[in-house]
Amino acid sequence: MQTSIVDAWDQVVAFLTVYGLGAVGGLIILIVGWKIAGLASRAVDAALTRVNTTDLTLRRFTSSIVRYVILTFTILAVLSQFGVQTTSLIAVFGAAGLAIGLALQGTLSNLAAGVMILVFRPYKIGDDVEAGGHKGAVEAIDLFTTELRTPDNVQLLVPNGKIWGAAVSNFSVHETRRVDLKLTVDDSIDLEKVMASIRETLGNDSRTRPSPSPSVMLSELTENSAILTAQAWTTSAEHGPLKVALMQRLKQALGPALKTVSG
């Protein structure tokens, strides 16, 4: 009886010696890895905070990626401490990641495009843009979508993949913009006087920049009409309101001589 108890105790001691030390070592690795992941994440976030062009969303995304990468290696090290063959696990995870990537390639494409947009900043919140075939003011930039507010005050969510793979027009980058107007007038009237009247109308609005000065040119002559192109410079913020105001004032100034005016 005593011999069996001694044998059992020896087996318990042997078990604790083999697996207990592994468990303690694994616990130490887990705690150290967890601490390092947190410190590295905060360090990356702090470093990116000092870069003025780095977006908050990109900072959080990058710091999270660093944290989870370190935690992944920590878990693999813990499993290896317990004798688990991590090589086969890595192969399984790789195959699973490939399958998930193929299934979510559209979503991952939007994610990659979102990261590129946040890094290179073709536009920022508040800009008026035409992106992905849509116009509006940028309300938010996420990793997967860009939120636009259309001129009629509708929320529009555009996938980042469609934006990054197409041309982006940002109407808010430069301080000034040019107002272009196309006017069709009766060619039987004195074109010099009409053009002088147009220049005067353009220059009389306080929102029109004096330099470059407003200009009018003859673009085309048809059988009974003359097509004129009028141009004036203003601030980007006043571009839309000024265009509408000038179209109204040109109609009043030219009267019946003006057939059509468009922007």
C-alpha positions as a Python dict, from the first residue, in 0.01 Angstrom:
ca = {
    (1, 'M'): (0, 0, 0),
    (2, 'Q'): (276, 239, 95),
    (3, 'T'): (463, 144, -224),
    (4, 'S'): (162, 235, -442),
    (5, 'I'): (122, 571, -260),
    (6, 'V'): (490, 646, -311),
    (7, 'D'): (464, 554, -679),
    (8, 'A'): (159, 776, -720),
    (9, 'W'): (333, 1065, -548),
    (10, 'D'): (638, 1017, -768),
    (11, 'Q'): (412, 1034, -1074),
    (12, 'V'): (250, 1356, -946),
    (13, 'V'): (592, 1509, -881),
    (14, 'A'): (711, 1402, -1226),
    (15, 'F'): (394, 1548, -1385),
    (16, 'L'): (432, 1877, -1202),
    (17, 'T'): (801, 1887, -1287),
    (18, 'V'): (736, 1840, -1658),
    (19, 'Y'): (416, 2037, -1706),
    (20, 'G'): (423, 2270, -1407),
    (21, 'L'): (744, 2438, -1515),
    (22, 'G'): (601, 2461, -1868),
    (23, 'A'): (286, 2622, -1734),
    (24, 'V'): (485, 2873, -1528),
    (25, 'G'): (707, 2949, -1826),
    (26, 'G'): (404, 2985, -2053),
    (27, 'L'): (237, 3218, -1802),
    (28, 'I'): (549, 3432, -1780),
    (29, 'I'): (574, 3449, -2160),
    (30, 'L'): (206, 3545, -2182),
    (31, 'I'): (238, 3823, -1924),
    (32, 'V'): (558, 3963, -2076),
    (33, 'G'): (416, 3943, -2429),
    (34, 'W'): (94, 4116, -2319),
    (35, 'K'): (291, 4398, -2156),
    (36, 'I'): (521, 4438, -2459),
    (37, 'A'): (218, 4446, -2695),
    (38, 'G'): (58, 4724, -2493),
    (39, 'L'): (380, 4925, -2469),
    (40, 'A'): (452, 4887, -2841),
    (41, 'S'): (96, 4988, -2932),
    (42, 'R'): (112, 5302, -2720),
    (43, 'A'): (459, 5384, -2853),
    (44, 'V'): (340, 5363, -3215),
    (45, 'D'): (34, 5574, -3134),
    (46, 'A'): (250, 5837, -2962),
    (47, 'A'): (497, 5843, -3252),
    (48, 'L'): (218, 5888, -3509),
    (49, 'T'): (56, 6158, -3294),
    (50, 'R'): (364, 6374, -3348),
    (51, 'V'): (309, 6350, -3724),
    (52, 'N'): (52, 6620, -3801),
    (53, 'T'): (-63, 6460, -4126),
    (54, 'T'): (-155, 6128, -3963),
    (55, 'D'): (-527, 6069, -3927),
    (56, 'L'): (-673, 5948, -3595),
    (57, 'T'): (-828, 5644, -3763),
    (58, 'L'): (-495, 5548, -3918),
    (59, 'R'): (-317, 5590, -3583),
    (60, 'R'): (-558, 5358, -3408),
    (61, 'F'): (-550, 5106, -3691),
    (62, 'T'): (-169, 5093, -3702),
    (63, 'S'): (-128, 5069, -3326),
    (64, 'S'): (-388, 4788, -3312),
    (65, 'I'): (-210, 4596, -3588),
    (66, 'V'): (121, 4618, -3396),
    (67, 'R'): (-48, 4499, -3076),
    (68, 'Y'): (-220, 4200, -3236),
    (69, 'V'): (91, 4090, -3426),
    (70, 'I'): (290, 4079, -3102),
    (71, 'L'): (7, 3896, -2924),
    (72, 'T'): (-6, 3640, -3206),
    (73, 'F'): (363, 3558, -3168),
    (74, 'T'): (317, 3550, -2790),
    (75, 'I'): (40, 3290, -2814),
    (76, 'L'): (250, 3080, -3053),
    (77, 'A'): (541, 3096, -2806),
    (78, 'V'): (312, 2985, -2521),
    (79, 'L'): (180, 2692, -2723),
    (80, 'S'): (536, 2595, -2813),
    (81, 'Q'): (621, 2602, -2441),
    (82, 'F'): (355, 2335, -2385),
    (83, 'G'): (499, 2119, -2662),
    (84, 'V'): (242, 2203, -2929),
    (85, 'Q'): (380, 2189, -3282),
    (86, 'T'): (329, 2549, -3393),
    (87, 'T'): (453, 2482, -3747),
    (88, 'S'): (137, 2289, -3833),
    (89, 'L'): (-76, 2558, -3667),
    (90, 'I'): (90, 2830, -3876),
    (91, 'A'): (16, 2628, -4190),
    (92, 'V'): (-349, 2589, -4087),
    (93, 'F'): (-380, 2959, -4006),
    (94, 'G'): (-218, 3047, -4336),
    (95, 'A'): (-463, 2832, -4532),
    (96, 'A'): (-756, 2973, -4335),
    (97, 'G'): (-631, 3327, -4393),
    (98, 'L'): (-602, 3262, -4766),
    (99, 'A'): (-959, 3128, -4780),
    (100, 'I'): (-1092, 3422, -4581),
    (101, 'G'): (-896, 3665, -4798),
    (102, 'L'): (-1044, 3520, -5117),
    (103, 'A'): (-1394, 3534, -4971),
    (104, 'L'): (-1354, 3892, -4852),
    (105, 'Q'): (-1133, 4029, -5130),
    (106, 'G'): (-1378, 4315, -5198),
    (107, 'T'): (-1379, 4415, -4831),
    (108, 'L'): (-1002, 4384, -4805),
    (109, 'S'): (-967, 4596, -5118),
    (110, 'N'): (-1172, 4870, -4950),
    (111, 'L'): (-957, 4834, -4638),
    (112, 'A'): (-633, 4868, -4833),
    (113, 'A'): (-774, 5168, -5021),
    (114, 'G'): (-883, 5324, -4691),
    (115, 'V'): (-531, 5293, -4553),
    (116, 'M'): (-388, 5453, -4869),
    (117, 'I'): (-638, 5739, -4849),
    (118, 'L'): (-554, 5802, -4483),
    (119, 'V'): (-180, 5795, -4559),
    (120, 'F'): (-169, 6008, -4875),
    (121, 'R'): (-467, 6232, -4785),
    (122, 'P'): (-610, 6324, -5129),
    (123, 'Y'): (-886, 6496, -4931),
    (124, 'K'): (-977, 6569, -4572),
    (125, 'I'): (-1294, 6619, -4370),
    (126, 'G'): (-1476, 6933, -4485),
    (127, 'D'): (-1344, 6929, -4843),
    (128, 'D'): (-1581, 6949, -5140),
    (129, 'V'): (-1488, 6664, -5371),
    (130, 'E'): (-1597, 6452, -5662),
    (131, 'A'): (-1487, 6098, -5579),
    (132, 'G'): (-1603, 5760, -5702),
    (133, 'G'): (-1843, 5932, -5941),
    (134, 'H'): (-2017, 6127, -5664),
    (135, 'K'): (-2001, 6490, -5549),
    (136, 'G'): (-2033, 6616, -5194),
    (137, 'A'): (-1864, 6744, -4881),
    (138, 'V'): (-1648, 6495, -4691),
    (139, 'E'): (-1808, 6421, -4354),
    (140, 'A'): (-1597, 6123, -4239),
    (141, 'I'): (-1315, 5899, -4361),
    (142, 'D'): (-1321, 5541, -4235),
    (143, 'L'): (-1109, 5241, -4325),
    (144, 'F'): (-1379, 5097, -4552),
    (145, 'T'): (-1592, 5392, -4669),
    (146, 'T'): (-1588, 5768, -4714),
    (147, 'E'): (-1899, 5954, -4603),
    (148, 'L'): (-2012, 6239, -4827),
    (149, 'R'): (-2290, 6493, -4777),
    (150, 'T'): (-2447, 6571, -5112),
    (151, 'P'): (-2561, 6925, -5204),
    (152, 'D'): (-2922, 6821, -5128),
    (153, 'N'): (-2812, 6712, -4777),
    (154, 'V'): (-2816, 6335, -4830),
    (155, 'Q'): (-2567, 6103, -4659),
    (156, 'L'): (-2369, 5905, -4915),
    (157, 'L'): (-2130, 5622, -4823),
    (158, 'V'): (-1879, 5551, -5100),
    (159, 'P'): (-1655, 5239, -5080),
    (160, 'N'): (-1291, 5343, -5059),
    (161, 'G'): (-1200, 5093, -5331),
    (162, 'K'): (-1404, 5288, -5586),
    (163, 'I'): (-1244, 5615, -5480),
    (164, 'W'): (-879, 5508, -5474),
    (165, 'G'): (-904, 5340, -5814),
    (166, 'A'): (-1053, 5647, -5986),
    (167, 'A'): (-982, 6016, -6036),
    (168, 'V'): (-1057, 6244, -5740),
    (169, 'S'): (-1145, 6610, -5789),
    (170, 'N'): (-1088, 6818, -5477),
    (171, 'F'): (-1248, 7160, -5509),
    (172, 'S'): (-1119, 7283, -5172),
    (173, 'V'): (-743, 7239, -5208),
    (174, 'H'): (-671, 7576, -5370),
    (175, 'E'): (-780, 7908, -5229),
    (176, 'T'): (-929, 8037, -5555),
    (177, 'R'): (-1139, 7893, -5837),
    (178, 'R'): (-1246, 8023, -6175),
    (179, 'V'): (-1610, 8074, -6265),
    (180, 'D'): (-1674, 7983, -6630),
    (181, 'L'): (-1993, 8098, -6799),
    (182, 'K'): (-2111, 8027, -7152),
    (183, 'L'): (-2341, 8290, -7303),
    (184, 'T'): (-2535, 8279, -7628),
    (185, 'V'): (-2628, 8625, -7758),
    (186, 'D'): (-2787, 8766, -8071),
    (187, 'D'): (-2510, 8841, -8322),
    (188, 'S'): (-2704, 9132, -8467),
    (189, 'I'): (-2611, 9354, -8172),
    (190, 'D'): (-2281, 9526, -8105),
    (191, 'L'): (-2062, 9248, -7962),
    (192, 'E'): (-1802, 9491, -7828),
    (193, 'K'): (-2063, 9667, -7614),
    (194, 'V'): (-2208, 9333, -7499),
    (195, 'M'): (-1863, 9207, -7400),
    (196, 'A'): (-1787, 9530, -7217),
    (197, 'S'): (-2117, 9502, -7030),
    (198, 'I'): (-2035, 9143, -6932),
    (199, 'R'): (-1690, 9241, -6801),
    (200, 'E'): (-1845, 9524, -6601),
    (201, 'T'): (-2108, 9292, -6452),
    (202, 'L'): (-1844, 9037, -6354),
    (203, 'G'): (-1621, 9299, -6194),
    (204, 'N'): (-1897, 9475, -6001),
    (205, 'D'): (-1950, 9181, -5766),
    (206, 'S'): (-1733, 9217, -5456),
    (207, 'R'): (-1667, 8842, -5454),
    (208, 'T'): (-1486, 8861, -5789),
    (209, 'R'): (-1107, 8877, -5758),
    (210, 'P'): (-948, 9177, -5934),
    (211, 'S'): (-651, 8967, -6039),
    (212, 'P'): (-668, 8788, -6273),
    (213, 'S'): (-922, 9036, -6405),
    (214, 'P'): (-1258, 8914, -6546),
    (215, 'S'): (-1240, 8828, -6914),
    (216, 'V'): (-1480, 8770, -7203),
    (217, 'M'): (-1393, 8610, -7537),
    (218, 'L'): (-1577, 8513, -7852),
    (219, 'S'): (-1585, 8133, -7873),
    (220, 'E'): (-1807, 8062, -8171),
    (221, 'L'): (-2028, 8223, -8435),
    (222, 'T'): (-2336, 8048, -8565),
    (223, 'E'): (-2592, 8154, -8825),
    (224, 'N'): (-2769, 8403, -8599),
    (225, 'S'): (-2593, 8378, -8263),
    (226, 'A'): (-2260, 8446, -8101),
    (227, 'I'): (-2129, 8225, -7822),
    (228, 'L'): (-1918, 8402, -7561),
    (229, 'T'): (-1711, 8261, -7276),
    (230, 'A'): (-1689, 8471, -6959),
    (231, 'Q'): (-1442, 8398, -6680),
    (232, 'A'): (-1396, 8540, -6332),
    (233, 'W'): (-1189, 8431, -6031),
    (234, 'T'): (-1316, 8402, -5675),
    (235, 'T'): (-1253, 8209, -5355),
    (236, 'S'): (-1332, 7839, -5355),
    (237, 'A'): (-1602, 7890, -5090),
    (238, 'E'): (-1780, 8155, -5300),
    (239, 'H'): (-1759, 7972, -5633),
    (240, 'G'): (-2112, 7828, -5637),
    (241, 'P'): (-2297, 8133, -5498),
    (242, 'L'): (-2107, 8371, -5727),
    (243, 'K'): (-2185, 8166, -6036),
    (244, 'V'): (-2558, 8175, -5962),
    (245, 'A'): (-2550, 8549, -5885),
    (246, 'L'): (-2359, 8632, -6204),
    (247, 'M'): (-2600, 8434, -6421),
    (248, 'Q'): (-2891, 8633, -6276),
    (249, 'R'): (-2715, 8971, -6312),
    (250, 'L'): (-2605, 8899, -6670),
    (251, 'K'): (-2965, 8822, -6763),
    (252, 'Q'): (-3071, 9158, -6618),
    (253, 'A'): (-2783, 9348, -6778),
    (254, 'L'): (-2814, 9206, -7130),
    (255, 'G'): (-3192, 9168, -7142),
    (256, 'P'): (-3336, 9033, -7472),
    (257, 'A'): (-2989, 9021, -7629),
    (258, 'L'): (-2904, 8721, -7409),
    (259, 'K'): (-3049, 8395, -7536),
    (260, 'T'): (-2895, 8148, -7290),
    (261, 'V'): (-2637, 8146, -7011),
    (262, 'S'): (-2493, 7836, -6845),
    (263, 'G'): (-2210, 7742, -6615),
}
